[in-house]
């Protein structure tokens, strides 16, 4: 099962052209949904205007070399390793889901476009990676759904409660990967009728996932890196998104600049602690 191309078996009733056309259609739906989402939320306009606003309040100029370094840092930190997640469990769940999704989608395209012909047989590695991607996606996704969801911890919303558009993305991912694995398994053991039912559910869940980009959180995958990069540039040029600088409240120069600090907090203000990070949200 793990080293068998599940899409090759479909050629008995589906032509490779139909499968390839479906993949192209899903790509079109993602692009169209993302563009519509940007138009509706005016994300591109926000980033552009925020960038111009930051430039006006910048205290120093950031050159192309520095911006390139910040872009590489964003790619290595926020994108590839998800360093924005302080919670180790949340970070690991996200990485499993993200890399599982990428592996699953890329190998699906490779198997469909390269190894569904009558005279082609896929190497064992590609379907193995396809199944591995699906398992990683399920592992990270179910871990998040049953254990890490913020709503469960902070608001008491149980795992079986559907939170509308907010949960559409993760449920689409989970149903796609789950039905994909089950379809491949029952197809491998020869349960033809049941495997075709599972394949239909796999196609349905995949269509919902990629066709609901406008309503789900799918598009945030493209916005988050751009927002992280812009934030790094704002810190580098001194504009700081119009936020105050980080001060040492015990510094005499800072206290001279802000006389109310020693008046209300003394000359040696206490450490205020981690604030919102001091404990997890378990107060429901």
N, C-alpha and C positions, 0 to 999 in steps of 0.2 A: 504493500500500500504506500509506504513512505517514499519509495523510489519510483513509483508509477505515475505518469502524467494523467491526471483525472480528466483533462480536457480532450485527450486523444480518443477516449472511449465515446465521447459525444458525437464523433463524426459519423456514427451509424444512423443518426437522425438529424444532426445539425451540420451544415457545411462550415468549413473554416472561415469562409467569407462572412457568414452570419455572426460568428463569434467575434471576429475582428471588427466588424461593423458595430457590434454592441460596445466593445471597448472604446472605440472612437466616440460613440455617442455619450458614454459616461464622461470622457474627457471634456467634451463640449458642454455637458451639463455642469461640470465643476467650474469651468471658465465662465459660463454665462451666469451661474449662481453667484460667483464671487464678484463679478462686475455689477450685477444687480444689487448685491449687498453693499458694495462700495457706494453706489449711487444713492441707495436708500439712507444709509448711515452717514454719507458724505465723508467717508474715512479719508480718502485721498485729499479732499479739500482741508480737512482738519490737520493732517500731517503737514501740508504745504503752508497753511496759515500759521501753525504753531512753530514751524521752522523759521519763517520770516519774523515772527514775534521774538523768537530767541535770538536771532541775529541782531535785532535792534538793541537788545539788552546785554549782548555779549561784551565781556571785558577784554577779550583777546581773540586773535584770529587763529582758527584751526586749519592747518594746511592739508593738502591732499595726502601726504604721507601719514599724518596723524589719523586722518579719517579712515585710511586704508587699514591701519593698525586697529582702530576701534571696530571696523567691520569684521576683521579676522577674529578679534576678541569676542564679538557678539556671536559669530558663527560657532566658535569653539566652546563658549560658555552657555549662553542662553539657548542656542539651537541644538548643538550636538550633545551636550551634557545636562541641560535643563537646570542650571545652577540657581535659577530664581526660586526653586522650591527648597525651602529650609528644612522641611520635614523629609527625613530620609526615606520613609515608606512611600510617601506621595511621589517623591522623585523617582524611585525605582519603578513604581507602578507606571508612571508616565513614560519612562524610557522603554520599558517592556512593550507598552502599547504602541508607542511611536515607531520604534524600530521593527516591531512585528508587522505593523501596518505597511510600512515602506517595503519590507521584504516580501510581504504577501502580494501587494499590488504590482511590484516590479516583476516578480517571478510569474505572476498570472499573465502579464503582457508577454513575457518571453515565451512561456509555454504555448500561448494561443497563437502568436504571430510566427513563431519559429518551429514549433514542433507538433502541429496538428495536421500536417500534410500526410498523404498516404505513404510516402517513401522516407519520412523522417521519424527518427526516434530520439527522444530527449535523453541526454545523459542523466544518470541517477542523481547527480548533485542538485539539478534545478528543481525537480519535484520534491526532493528532500528539503530544500530551502523553503519551498512553498508551504509545506506542512509545518515546518519550524516557525515560519512567520505567523501562521494561523494560531499555533499553540502559544506563541509569545503574546499575540494580541489578546487571546482569551485569558491567559494568565494575568497580564497587567490590567485588562479591562474588568474582569470579575473581581479581582483584588480591590480595585477602586470602587466598584459598584456595591459590594457587600461589606466593605470594611472602612473605606477612607472617605466616602462621600461627605462633603461638608454639611449637607443638609441633615444627615443622620446624626452627626456629632453636635451640631449647634442648634438645630431646629426640630429635631425629633421626627423627621420624615423617614419612614421605614423603607427598606429596600424595594418593596413591592409597590410603592407609590410612585407614579409617573409624574414628573415635573414638567410636562409640556415640552416646549422647544428646548429647554435647558438640557433635557436628557435625550433628545432625539439623536444627537451625534454619537454618544457612547453606546446607546442601544442599537443603532445602526451598525456600528463597528462589531459589537458582540454577536449580533444575529448573523451578520455576514460570515464571520470567522467560524462560528459554531456550526451553522448549516453547511459551510464548506467542508469542514472536517468530517461531519457525519455523512455527507454525500459521498466523499471520497472513500470512507470506510465501507459503507454498504454497497457501493459500486464494486469495490475490490472483492467483497465476499460473495458477489453474484446476486444480491437482492435487487433485481432490476427495477421492479415497480416502485419499491420504497425509495431506492436511490434517485429515481427520476422525480419523485415527490419532493425529496430533500433538495434536489438541484433546482426545482422550481422555487422553493422557499429561499434558496441561496441567491438566485437571480432577483427575486422580489426584494429581499433585504438589501442587496447591493444597489438596486435601482433607487430604493428609498434613501439610502445613505448618500449617494452621489447626486440624486435628484432633489434633495432637500437642503442643499447648501445655503440657499437664500434664507431658510427658516431656522437652520441649526447653527451650531458653533463651528462648523467645518472651516469657514473662512478665517477664523481667528488664527489658524496655523500660519497664514500668510501675513497677518497684521502684527503678531507678537514680535517677530524679529525686527520689523521696521520700527516699532515703538521702542524696543530695547536699544537699537542703534541710535535713534534720535535722543534718547535719554542720556546715553554716554557722550554724545556730541555736546549736549547742553551742559553737562558737568565739565567737559574739557574746555569749552569757550567761556565759562564763568557765568553764563546766563542762569543756570540752575533752575530753569523753568519757573523763574520768579520766586523761588523758595529761598528762605534765609540760609546763610552759611552755617556750618557746624562750628559751634564755639565751645571753648573750655570755660565753663562758668566760673571757675576759680581763678582765671587769669585776671590780674589787676587791670590790664588794658581793656579787657572786655567789660569788666565791672565799671570802669570809668566811662566807657561808651554807653553802657546801659545801667544807670545808677539804681534802677529799681531791683536789680538782682541782689545786691547785698542788703538792700532795705527789706526785702521780703524773704530772702533765702539765706542770708548771712554771707560772710566772706569766704566760707568754704562749703558751698552747696553740696548736699548729699547726692550720691549716685541715684538717679531716678529708676534704675533697673531696666529690664527688657521691655517694659510696657506690655503691648499686645502680644509679644512673643513669650511672655513669662510663663504661660501655661496654655495647654490646648483648649479649644472651645468645647468644654464638656458640661455646660451648665443648664442644659435643657431640663 
